[in-house]
Amino acid sequence: MVQNDDVKVLKFALILGIIDNFFFGLGFLLIPGTLVRLSGGNPADLSWLRWPGGALIALGIGAIMVYSKPEKKNTFVTTYALFFLLGGLGLLYSWIMHEYSGANTWFIVFPTLLKLILSALLFWGRNQAKGIL
């Protein structure tokens, strides 16, 4: 039986990750041109944004499955935490090195911070729930 207190942070982080994955996944898959225009960025080949949209949605679906039954899902939780860590670090590097061409800075600031915070929450939740993972 899962101890409720052991998985609170993990489940909270999974919910935030699911929202993040579906927001960006659906946006990249269905309306990538609109996202580029909203950011004020340079035009891009939309196929480079559409295919990661599908992968983000798949990760979100996987996180929903883990949320409903987190027992023995350490591999997914660790991978999910690394996904957000590496994604956040990549965005941070682009932001610091001025690779971001968009006029709206919050289009890189918000996802960067969100992904780094999500990674920390997932690692923290993983540590708290290690007895069931």
C-alpha positions in Angstrom: 0.0 0.0 0.0 1.4 3.4 -1.0 1.9 5.8 1.9 0.1 9.1 0.9 2.7 11.4 2.5 5.6 9.6 0.7 4.2 10.4 -2.8 2.7 13.9 -2.3 5.6 15.8 -3.8 6.1 13.2 -6.5 2.5 13.3 -7.6 2.5 17.1 -7.5 5.5 17.2 -9.7 4.0 14.6 -12.1 0.8 16.8 -12.4 2.9 19.9 -13.2 5.0 17.9 -15.7 1.8 16.5 -17.3 0.5 20.0 -17.8 3.8 21.2 -19.2 4.0 18.3 -21.6 0.5 18.7 -22.9 0.7 22.5 -23.2 3.9 22.5 -25.1 3.2 19.2 -26.9 -0.1 20.2 -28.2 1.2 23.6 -29.1 4.2 22.2 -31.0 2.2 19.5 -32.7 -0.9 21.5 -33.7 0.0 25.2 -33.9 3.8 25.6 -34.0 3.7 28.6 -36.3 1.4 30.4 -33.8 3.9 29.8 -31.0 6.8 31.1 -33.0 4.8 34.2 -33.9 3.7 34.8 -30.3 7.3 34.6 -29.2 8.4 37.1 -31.8 11.1 34.7 -32.9 12.6 34.1 -36.3 10.6 31.9 -38.7 11.4 28.3 -38.3 10.9 25.1 -40.3 7.7 23.9 -38.5 8.5 20.2 -38.9 11.3 20.7 -36.3 8.7 21.8 -33.8 5.9 19.3 -34.7 7.7 16.0 -34.1 8.9 16.9 -30.5 5.2 17.9 -29.9 4.3 14.2 -30.3 7.1 13.1 -28.0 6.0 15.5 -25.3 2.5 14.3 -25.5 3.7 10.7 -25.2 5.8 11.6 -22.1 2.7 13.3 -20.6 0.7 10.1 -21.2 3.4 8.1 -19.5 3.4 10.4 -16.5 -0.4 10.0 -16.2 0.1 6.2 -16.0 2.8 6.6 -13.3 0.6 9.1 -11.4 -2.1 6.5 -11.1 0.2 3.7 -10.0 3.7 4.9 -9.0 4.9 1.7 -7.5 8.0 0.3 -9.1 8.3 3.2 -11.6 11.7 4.5 -10.6 13.1 4.2 -14.1 10.4 6.5 -15.5 10.5 9.0 -12.7 14.3 9.3 -13.0 14.1 9.6 -16.8 11.4 12.2 -16.4 13.4 14.2 -13.9 16.5 14.1 -16.2 14.3 15.1 -19.2 13.3 18.3 -17.4 16.8 18.9 -16.0 18.5 18.6 -19.4 15.7 20.5 -21.2 16.0 23.3 -18.6 19.7 23.4 -18.8 19.5 23.6 -22.6 17.1 26.5 -22.4 19.2 28.2 -19.8 22.3 27.9 -22.0 20.4 29.4 -25.0 19.1 32.2 -22.8 22.6 33.0 -21.4 24.3 32.8 -24.7 21.7 35.0 -26.4 20.7 32.2 -28.9 17.0 33.1 -28.3 15.8 35.4 -31.1 12.3 36.0 -29.7 11.1 39.5 -28.8 9.2 38.2 -25.7 11.8 37.1 -23.2 9.2 35.4 -21.0 8.9 32.8 -23.7 12.3 31.4 -22.7 12.4 32.5 -19.0 9.2 30.8 -18.0 9.9 27.4 -19.6 13.5 27.4 -18.4 12.5 28.0 -14.8 9.6 25.7 -14.9 11.7 22.8 -16.2 14.5 23.3 -13.7 11.9 23.5 -10.8 10.1 20.4 -12.1 13.4 18.5 -12.2 14.2 19.5 -8.6 10.6 18.5 -7.5 10.8 15.2 -9.3 14.2 14.3 -7.8 12.9 15.4 -4.4 9.7 13.4 -4.8 11.6 10.4 -6.0 13.8 10.5 -2.9 10.7 10.7 -0.6 9.0 7.9 -2.4 12.0 5.6 -2.8 10.3 3.0 -0.6 7.7 2.3 -3.3 9.7 3.1 -6.4 
